[in-house]
Amino acid sequence: MPHETVESVARSRAITAAAVLQQLVDLRAYPHRHLAVVAYAAGGDNISQALAAADYLSHTGWELVTLTEVGGGRTLLAIMRRR
């Protein structure tokens, strides 16, 4: 997702784990209750990246609902819900 903004995240309801970890988008303005955090990485790093983003978001009012693989395991989705 190139140049993520709160508007683009709200439209797609998804944000990259990298954007979360780099704090590129202020999700306080995100208008929905659920959010998909997308982690792309090779060699199992996607699990670390997805869970690190979920941990970060847990301190800002979000909770992890589920973690699922897509695309043959190269991409992970951490589905988050705002508390």
C-alpha positions as CSV (number, residue, x, y, z in Angstrom):
1,M,0.0,0.0,0.0
2,P,1.9,3.1,-1.2
3,H,1.6,6.2,1.0
4,E,-1.1,5.1,3.4
5,T,-3.3,7.8,4.9
6,V,-6.2,7.5,7.3
7,E,-8.5,8.1,4.3
8,S,-7.0,5.3,2.2
9,V,-6.9,3.0,5.3
10,A,-10.6,3.7,6.0
11,R,-11.5,3.0,2.3
12,S,-9.7,-0.4,2.2
13,R,-10.1,-1.2,5.9
14,A,-6.5,-2.4,5.8
15,I,-3.1,-1.1,6.8
16,T,0.3,-2.6,6.5
17,A,2.1,-3.8,9.6
18,A,5.1,-1.7,8.5
19,A,2.9,1.5,8.5
20,V,1.6,0.6,12.0
21,L,5.1,0.0,13.4
22,Q,6.5,3.1,11.8
23,Q,3.5,5.1,13.1
24,L,2.8,6.5,9.7
25,V,-1.0,6.8,10.1
26,D,-2.9,8.2,13.1
27,L,-5.6,5.6,13.6
28,R,-7.5,7.7,16.2
29,A,-9.4,9.1,13.2
30,Y,-10.1,5.7,11.7
31,P,-13.9,5.5,11.5
32,H,-14.6,1.7,11.6
33,R,-14.5,-0.8,14.4
34,H,-12.5,-3.5,12.6
35,L,-9.2,-3.2,10.8
36,A,-7.0,-5.7,8.9
37,V,-3.2,-5.4,9.5
38,V,-1.4,-6.8,6.5
39,A,2.1,-8.3,7.0
40,Y,4.2,-9.2,3.9
41,A,7.5,-10.9,4.6
42,A,9.5,-14.0,3.7
43,G,10.9,-16.6,6.0
44,G,8.4,-16.3,8.8
45,D,9.1,-12.7,9.5
46,N,5.5,-11.9,8.6
47,I,4.4,-13.6,11.8
48,S,6.7,-11.4,13.9
49,Q,5.7,-8.3,11.9
50,A,1.9,-9.0,12.3
51,L,2.2,-9.7,16.0
52,A,4.4,-6.7,16.7
53,A,1.8,-4.5,15.0
54,A,-1.0,-6.2,17.0
55,D,1.0,-5.6,20.2
56,Y,1.5,-2.0,19.4
57,L,-2.2,-1.5,18.5
58,S,-3.2,-3.2,21.8
59,H,-1.8,-0.3,23.6
60,T,-3.9,2.1,21.6
61,G,-7.4,0.5,22.2
62,W,-7.4,-2.4,19.7
63,E,-7.5,-6.1,20.3
64,L,-6.5,-9.0,18.1
65,V,-9.4,-11.0,16.8
66,T,-7.6,-13.5,14.6
67,L,-4.5,-14.1,12.6
68,T,-4.8,-15.7,9.2
69,E,-2.6,-16.6,6.2
70,V,-3.4,-15.6,2.7
71,G,-1.6,-16.2,-0.6
72,G,0.1,-19.4,0.4
73,G,1.4,-18.1,3.7
74,R,3.5,-15.2,2.3
75,T,1.0,-12.7,3.7
76,L,-0.6,-12.7,7.1
77,L,-3.7,-10.7,8.2
78,A,-4.1,-9.7,11.8
79,I,-7.8,-8.8,12.2
80,M,-8.1,-6.2,14.9
81,R,-11.2,-4.8,16.7
82,R,-11.4,-1.5,18.5
83,R,-12.4,-1.9,22.1
